[in-house]
């Protein structure tokens, strides 16, 4: 397999931040060969190919896990509660007093 060079279309290291941390990845010989072939087709080194492919998926997973999507009905209910909050319950008032006592 021919050696690959960094294509002119990738950002220089200083533009994307220098990659200093390392990740160790275990793969079968066949998996590594497949990744290397795919990277070569994209004119990327193996690290660049893996990072370009995996980072968007990681961002999507984190976004999906950390974002709450409300239905229209639930959105309206949240806005109503923000505009007209209910009176605090005795349990909430007791919890607030306990909290104030700790600080």
Secondary structure by P-SEA (a helix, b strand, c coil): ccccccccccccccccccccbbbbbbbcaaaaaaaaaaaaaacccaaaaaaaccaaaaaaaaaaacbbbbcaaaaaaaaaaaaccccccaaaaaaaaaaaaac
